[in-house]
């Protein structure tokens, strides 16, 4: 075969991934040019965080940015949600989502741009507000991606759907937007993409996993009842504190002895409250639990086991039916596991590898944290979804922690401070390339 024939054969057989890799540098210059303004947007959002269900100003800013780019924008959807639609010819609908709410944390990063915002909570306590989970990065990356896709709109066709979602931290935002008709009042997406900053991956790198990425999350209250009395005469009482102690230990047999060891799951008692004085046996004790799993069947098994175990302990203590424990599952806070569609996850991984280089993409193990992003893949439409992790740790700090074996500030930490310039640039390039590849499949 002649050299020219060989070259032609290679060019015909070249995969879309390799082609994308050849084009990867096309985003470097425009993202670098956009970065100074994106950094200003990030700093504004970081210094003006808002709690769940209170994201009015963040919502307005997202709507303003998308409107300026030429999107048809719907505000106050599912609360303070924002939906931006841009139709660019015939083709698939790709939805990209970012969350917008902050956390009730006093920032202690020591950064000159640290949030100093405070508010009064439901108990009339003054609390700080901080973007301690990177939602400011997510919003900034959303706008940066929108900018790039508009600048490169000659290179793709379809409908771009940008969603700024409120109330992720309390598991309510995705539910509210879907309930109001996100997939019916707007085009039903062919794929939904999201990113989330990682406090354990260096900036400039991305983590992707196929299948389960994040967990089912349930908040459960248990009211354990008893018969109170004097602490000096315990034989005349049925002590709910003792019952609570038995219950806390017995609940640990659910993950260790009732559920298959091949099924990851967690039952954590995070709060226990009962009694008012040293020498008084109270009438009740309150437990607050968080449950984590991946498999929906395991979630059901956990809840049923909790009800059975708590009732059994109460019966063994001789309590009557009217003093049986009360188990309350907070359905409004329930979040399903996030399952990254394997085919979509493979495409996302290939696109990001083409844009950033194979060495900058790693497998991100599934975690027991929760994200209501998973709800977008649980509707009747069965839309494939994938969320990838965006490294946010300053690389030298990351390398130092690895060398010394020390831990880094986690998400939701008052000391979590992303390396925001590199993180934003990486997020914009990764998401833009992925969206363009999906449009052009």
C-alpha positions as CSV (number, residue, x, y, z in Angstrom):
1,X,0.0,0.0,0.0
2,X,1.3,3.4,-0.9
3,X,1.9,6.0,1.8
4,X,-0.9,8.2,0.5
5,X,-3.3,5.2,0.5
6,X,-2.3,4.3,4.0
7,X,-2.8,7.9,5.2
8,X,-6.3,7.9,3.5
9,X,-7.2,4.6,5.2
10,X,-6.1,5.9,8.6
11,X,-8.1,9.2,8.1
12,X,-11.2,7.2,7.2
13,X,-11.0,4.9,10.2
14,X,-10.1,7.5,12.7
15,X,-12.6,7.5,15.6
16,X,-14.6,10.5,16.7
17,X,-12.7,10.4,19.9
18,X,-9.4,10.9,18.1
19,X,-10.9,13.6,16.0
20,X,-12.1,15.4,19.1
21,X,-8.6,15.1,20.5
22,X,-7.2,16.9,17.5
23,X,-9.7,19.7,18.1
24,X,-9.1,19.8,21.8
25,X,-7.0,22.9,21.8
26,X,-9.8,24.9,20.2
27,X,-11.3,25.6,23.6
28,X,-8.1,26.6,25.3
29,X,-7.9,30.2,23.9
30,X,-11.6,31.2,24.2
31,X,-11.8,29.8,27.7
32,X,-8.7,31.6,28.8
33,X,-10.1,34.8,27.3
34,X,-13.4,34.3,29.2
35,X,-11.8,33.4,32.5
36,X,-11.2,36.9,34.0
37,X,-14.9,37.7,33.7
38,X,-15.9,34.2,35.0
39,X,-13.6,34.7,38.0
40,X,-15.4,38.0,38.8
41,X,-18.7,36.1,38.5
42,X,-17.4,33.4,40.9
43,X,-16.2,35.9,43.5
44,X,-19.6,37.7,43.4
45,X,-21.5,34.4,43.9
46,X,-19.1,33.2,46.6
47,X,-19.5,36.5,48.6
48,X,-23.2,36.5,48.2
49,X,-24.4,33.0,49.1
50,X,-28.0,32.2,49.8
51,X,-29.6,29.3,51.7
52,X,-31.9,26.7,50.2
53,X,-35.3,28.2,49.1
54,X,-33.8,31.7,49.5
55,X,-31.8,31.9,46.3
56,X,-33.6,34.9,44.8
57,X,-30.5,37.0,43.9
58,X,-28.5,34.0,42.7
59,X,-31.4,33.1,40.5
60,X,-31.7,36.6,39.1
61,X,-28.0,36.6,38.3
62,X,-28.2,33.3,36.4
63,X,-31.2,34.5,34.5
64,X,-29.5,37.8,33.6
65,X,-26.4,36.0,32.3
66,X,-28.3,33.5,30.2
67,X,-30.6,36.2,28.8
68,X,-27.6,38.3,27.7
69,X,-26.3,35.2,25.9
70,X,-29.5,34.9,23.8
71,X,-31.3,32.2,25.7
72,X,-35.1,32.2,26.2
73,X,-35.2,32.3,30.0
74,X,-37.9,31.2,32.4
75,X,-37.5,32.4,36.0
76,X,-38.9,31.2,39.3
77,X,-39.5,27.7,38.0
78,X,-39.9,25.2,40.9
79,X,-39.1,27.9,43.4
80,X,-36.1,30.0,42.4
81,X,-35.1,27.7,39.5
82,X,-34.0,29.1,36.1
83,X,-34.4,27.4,32.8
84,X,-32.6,28.7,29.7
85,X,-33.5,27.3,26.2
86,X,-31.5,27.9,23.0
87,X,-32.7,26.2,19.8
88,X,-29.9,25.8,17.3
89,X,-31.4,23.8,14.5
90,X,-32.6,20.2,14.5
91,X,-30.9,17.7,16.8
92,X,-31.0,16.3,20.3
93,X,-31.8,18.2,23.5
94,X,-29.0,18.3,26.0
95,X,-29.7,19.6,29.5
96,X,-26.9,20.9,31.7
97,X,-27.7,21.5,35.4
98,X,-26.0,23.5,38.2
99,X,-27.2,23.9,41.7
100,X,-27.4,27.3,43.4
101,X,-27.8,27.1,47.2
102,X,-25.3,27.7,49.9
103,X,-24.9,26.2,53.4
104,X,-25.4,27.5,57.0
105,X,-21.6,27.6,57.7
106,X,-19.4,30.4,58.9
107,X,-16.5,30.5,56.4
108,X,-13.1,30.1,58.0
109,X,-10.8,29.9,54.9
110,X,-9.0,33.1,55.7
111,X,-9.4,34.1,52.0
112,X,-9.7,37.9,51.3
113,X,-12.9,37.1,49.4
114,X,-14.4,34.9,52.1
115,X,-18.2,35.2,52.6
116,X,-19.2,37.3,55.6
117,X,-22.9,36.9,55.0
118,X,-25.1,36.0,57.9
119,X,-28.8,35.3,58.4
120,X,-31.2,34.4,61.2
121,X,-32.4,30.8,61.1
122,X,-35.8,29.3,62.1
123,X,-34.7,29.2,65.7
124,X,-33.8,32.9,65.8
125,X,-30.0,32.1,65.8
126,X,-27.6,34.1,63.7
127,X,-25.8,31.8,61.3
128,X,-23.2,32.3,58.6
129,X,-23.7,31.4,55.0
130,X,-21.0,29.9,52.8
131,X,-20.8,28.1,49.4
132,X,-19.1,25.2,51.2
133,X,-20.1,22.6,48.6
134,X,-18.9,24.4,45.5
135,X,-22.2,25.5,44.1
136,X,-20.6,28.9,43.2
137,X,-18.2,26.9,41.0
138,X,-21.1,25.0,39.5
139,X,-23.0,28.2,38.6
140,X,-19.9,29.8,37.1
141,X,-19.1,26.7,35.1
142,X,-22.7,26.7,33.8
143,X,-22.4,30.2,32.5
144,X,-18.9,29.6,31.1
145,X,-20.2,26.6,29.3
146,X,-23.2,28.5,27.9
147,X,-20.8,31.2,26.6
148,X,-18.6,28.7,24.8
149,X,-21.5,26.8,23.3
150,X,-22.9,30.1,22.0
151,X,-19.5,31.1,20.6
152,X,-19.2,27.7,18.9
153,X,-22.8,27.3,17.8
154,X,-21.8,26.8,14.2
155,X,-20.2,23.5,15.4
156,X,-23.3,21.8,16.8
157,X,-27.0,21.5,16.3
158,X,-29.9,20.8,18.7
159,X,-31.5,22.4,21.7
160,X,-29.4,23.5,24.6
161,X,-31.2,23.5,28.0
162,X,-29.4,25.2,30.9
163,X,-30.9,24.7,34.3
164,X,-30.0,26.5,37.5
165,X,-31.6,24.5,40.2
166,X,-32.3,25.7,43.8
167,X,-32.5,23.7,47.1
168,X,-30.1,20.9,46.3
169,X,-28.8,20.8,49.9
170,X,-32.2,19.9,51.3
171,X,-33.2,17.6,48.5
172,X,-36.1,19.7,47.3
173,X,-35.0,21.6,44.2
174,X,-35.0,18.8,41.6
175,X,-38.3,17.5,42.9
176,X,-40.0,20.9,42.6
177,X,-38.7,21.6,39.1
178,X,-39.8,18.2,37.9
179,X,-43.1,18.5,39.6
180,X,-43.8,21.8,37.9
181,X,-43.1,20.1,34.5
182,X,-39.4,20.5,33.7
183,X,-39.6,17.7,31.1
184,X,-43.1,18.6,29.8
185,X,-43.2,22.4,29.6
186,X,-39.7,22.3,28.0
187,X,-38.2,19.9,25.6
188,X,-37.5,16.5,27.1
189,X,-33.7,16.1,27.2
190,X,-32.0,13.2,25.4
191,X,-29.3,13.5,28.1
192,X,-28.7,15.4,31.3
193,X,-25.2,16.4,32.4
194,X,-23.9,17.8,35.7
195,X,-20.6,18.3,37.5
196,X,-19.7,18.6,41.1
197,X,-16.5,19.9,42.6
198,X,-14.4,17.3,44.4
199,X,-12.3,18.0,47.6
200,X,-10.1,15.0,46.9
201,X,-9.1,15.5,43.3
202,X,-6.5,18.2,42.2
203,X,-7.7,21.1,40.1
204,X,-7.2,20.4,36.4
205,X,-8.4,16.8,36.7
206,X,-11.8,15.2,36.4
207,X,-13.2,12.0,37.9
208,X,-15.9,9.9,36.1
209,X,-17.7,6.7,37.2
210,X,-20.1,4.5,35.4
211,X,-23.2,3.2,37.3
212,X,-23.8,4.2,40.9
213,X,-22.0,7.5,41.7
214,X,-23.9,8.8,44.8
215,X,-26.2,7.3,47.3
216,X,-29.8,7.0,48.4
217,X,-30.3,9.4,51.3
218,X,-33.0,9.2,54.0
219,X,-33.5,11.2,57.1
220,X,-35.3,9.3,59.8
221,X,-36.6,10.3,63.2
222,X,-37.3,7.7,65.9
223,X,-39.3,8.7,69.0
224,X,-38.6,6.1,71.7
225,X,-41.2,6.2,74.5
226,X,-41.1,5.0,78.0
227,X,-42.6,5.6,81.5
228,X,-40.7,8.3,83.4
229,X,-40.1,8.8,87.1
230,X,-37.5,9.4,89.7
231,X,-33.9,8.4,88.9
232,X,-33.7,6.8,92.4
233,X,-36.5,4.4,91.6
234,X,-35.8,3.0,88.2
235,X,-37.8,-0.2,88.9
236,X,-41.0,1.9,88.8
237,X,-40.2,3.2,85.3
238,X,-39.5,1.9,81.8
239,X,-36.4,4.0,81.0
240,X,-36.4,5.3,77.4
241,X,-32.7,6.2,77.7
242,X,-31.8,2.6,78.2
243,X,-34.1,1.6,75.4
244,X,-32.5,4.2,73.2
245,X,-29.0,2.8,74.0
246,X,-30.2,-0.7,73.1
247,X,-31.7,0.6,69.9
248,X,-28.6,2.5,68.8
249,X,-26.5,-0.7,69.1
250,X,-29.2,-3.0,67.6
251,X,-29.5,-0.7,64.5
252,X,-25.9,-1.5,63.6
253,X,-26.9,-5.1,63.0
254,X,-28.8,-4.0,59.9
255,X,-25.8,-3.3,57.8
256,X,-23.6,-5.8,59.5
257,X,-26.0,-8.8,59.8
258,X,-29.2,-8.3,57.8
259,X,-28.1,-6.8,54.5
260,X,-25.7,-8.6,52.1
261,X,-22.1,-7.5,52.6
262,X,-22.0,-7.0,48.8
263,X,-24.6,-4.2,49.1
264,X,-23.0,-0.9,50.5
265,X,-25.1,0.7,53.1
266,X,-24.9,2.9,56.2
267,X,-27.1,3.4,59.2
268,X,-25.8,6.4,61.3
269,X,-27.4,7.8,64.4
270,X,-26.4,11.4,64.2
271,X,-28.3,12.8,67.1
272,X,-29.8,11.6,70.4
273,X,-31.7,13.8,72.8
274,X,-33.6,12.8,76.0
275,X,-34.0,13.9,79.5
276,X,-33.7,17.2,81.3
277,X,-32.0,16.5,84.7
278,X,-29.6,14.1,86.4
279,X,-32.2,12.4,88.6
280,X,-35.2,12.3,86.3
281,X,-36.1,9.4,84.0
282,X,-37.8,11.0,81.1
283,X,-40.8,9.8,79.1
284,X,-39.1,9.8,75.7
285,X,-35.9,10.0,73.7
286,X,-35.5,11.3,70.2
287,X,-33.0,9.7,67.7
288,X,-32.1,11.2,64.3
289,X,-30.7,9.0,61.7
290,X,-29.2,9.2,58.2
291,X,-29.5,6.2,55.9
292,X,-27.3,5.6,52.9
293,X,-27.4,2.9,50.2
294,X,-27.3,2.5,46.4
295,X,-29.8,-0.2,45.7
296,X,-33.4,1.0,46.1
297,X,-34.3,-2.5,47.5
298,X,-31.7,-2.0,50.2
299,X,-33.2,1.3,51.2
300,X,-36.6,-0.4,51.7
301,X,-34.9,-3.1,53.7
302,X,-33.2,-0.6,56.0
303,X,-36.5,1.2,56.8
304,X,-38.5,-1.9,57.4
305,X,-35.7,-3.3,59.7
306,X,-35.6,-0.1,61.7
307,X,-39.4,-0.3,62.3
308,X,-39.2,-4.0,63.3
309,X,-36.1,-3.6,65.6
310,X,-37.4,-0.6,67.5
311,X,-40.8,-2.2,68.0
312,X,-39.2,-5.4,69.2
313,X,-37.1,-3.7,71.8
314,X,-40.1,-1.8,73.1
315,X,-42.1,-5.0,73.4
316,X,-39.3,-6.7,75.2
317,X,-39.4,-3.9,77.8
318,X,-43.1,-4.5,78.4
319,X,-44.4,-1.3,76.8
320,X,-48.1,-1.3,75.7
321,X,-49.2,-0.6,72.2
322,X,-49.9,3.0,72.8
323,X,-46.2,3.5,73.8
324,X,-44.7,1.8,70.7
325,X,-41.8,3.8,69.1
326,X,-42.7,6.2,66.3
327,X,-40.5,6.0,63.1
328,X,-40.8,8.9,60.8
329,X,-39.1,8.9,57.3
330,X,-38.8,12.5,56.0
331,X,-40.0,11.9,52.5
332,X,-39.5,15.5,51.6
333,X,-35.7,15.0,52.2
334,X,-35.4,11.6,50.5
335,X,-32.9,11.6,47.7
336,X,-32.5,8.6,45.3
337,X,-29.1,7.4,44.3
338,X,-27.4,8.9,41.3
339,X,-26.9,6.3,38.6
340,X,-24.7,7.4,35.8
341,X,-26.0,5.8,32.6
342,X,-23.1,3.5,31.4
343,X,-23.3,4.5,27.8
344,X,-23.6,8.2,28.5
345,X,-20.8,7.9,31.1
346,X,-18.5,6.3,28.5
347,X,-19.2,9.1,26.1
348,X,-18.6,11.7,28.8
349,X,-15.3,10.1,29.8
350,X,-14.1,9.9,26.2
351,X,-15.0,13.5,25.5
352,X,-13.3,14.8,28.6
353,X,-10.2,12.7,27.9
354,X,-10.1,14.1,24.4
355,X,-10.3,17.7,25.7
356,X,-8.1,17.4,28.8
357,X,-5.9,14.4,28.0
358,X,-6.2,10.9,29.3
359,X,-3.8,11.6,32.2
360,X,-6.2,14.2,33.6
361,X,-9.3,11.9,33.8
362,X,-9.6,9.3,36.5
363,X,-12.1,6.8,37.8
364,X,-14.0,8.4,40.8
365,X,-15.2,5.7,43.2
366,X,-18.8,5.9,44.2
367,X,-19.5,7.8,47.5
368,X,-22.2,7.7,50.1
369,X,-23.0,11.4,49.8
370,X,-26.3,12.3,48.2
371,X,-27.3,14.5,45.3
372,X,-30.8,15.2,44.0
373,X,-29.3,15.2,40.5
374,X,-30.3,11.5,40.5
375,X,-33.9,12.4,40.2
376,X,-33.5,13.6,36.6
377,X,-32.9,10.0,35.7
378,X,-35.8,8.6,37.7
379,X,-38.7,10.0,35.7
380,X,-41.1,8.2,33.4
381,X,-39.0,9.4,30.4
382,X,-36.0,7.4,31.7
383,X,-33.6,10.1,30.5
384,X,-29.9,9.0,30.7
385,X,-27.9,11.2,33.2
386,X,-24.2,11.5,34.2
387,X,-22.6,13.6,36.8
388,X,-18.8,13.9,36.9
389,X,-16.4,15.1,39.6
390,X,-14.4,18.3,39.0
391,X,-11.1,18.5,40.8
392,X,-10.9,21.6,43.0
393,X,-7.8,21.2,45.2
394,X,-4.8,23.4,44.6
395,X,-2.3,20.9,43.1
396,X,0.6,21.6,45.4
397,X,-1.7,21.3,48.5
398,X,-2.9,18.0,47.1
399,X,0.6,16.7,46.5
400,X,1.6,17.8,49.9
401,X,-1.3,16.0,51.6
402,X,-0.5,12.8,49.7
403,X,3.2,13.0,50.6
404,X,2.5,13.6,54.3
405,X,-0.6,11.5,54.6
406,X,-2.7,14.4,55.9
407,X,-6.3,15.1,55.2
408,X,-7.7,18.0,53.2
409,X,-10.8,20.1,54.1
410,X,-13.8,18.2,52.8
411,X,-16.9,19.5,51.1
412,X,-19.2,21.2,53.7
413,X,-16.1,22.2,55.7
414,X,-15.7,25.8,56.8
415,X,-12.2,25.7,55.4
416,X,-13.0,24.3,51.9
417,X,-11.5,26.7,49.4
418,X,-11.3,25.6,45.8
419,X,-8.5,26.6,43.4
420,X,-11.2,28.4,41.5
421,X,-9.4,29.7,38.4
422,X,-8.1,26.3,37.4
423,X,-11.3,24.5,38.5
424,X,-13.6,26.8,36.5
425,X,-11.5,26.6,33.4
426,X,-11.4,22.8,33.6
427,X,-15.1,22.6,34.2
428,X,-16.0,24.8,31.3
429,X,-13.8,22.9,28.9
430,X,-14.9,19.5,30.0
431,X,-18.6,20.3,29.9
432,X,-18.4,22.2,26.7
433,X,-16.6,19.5,24.8
434,X,-18.9,16.8,26.2
435,X,-22.0,18.7,25.2
436,X,-20.7,19.4,21.7
437,X,-19.9,15.7,21.2
438,X,-23.4,14.7,22.3
439,X,-25.0,17.2,20.0
440,X,-22.9,15.7,17.1
441,X,-23.3,12.0,17.8
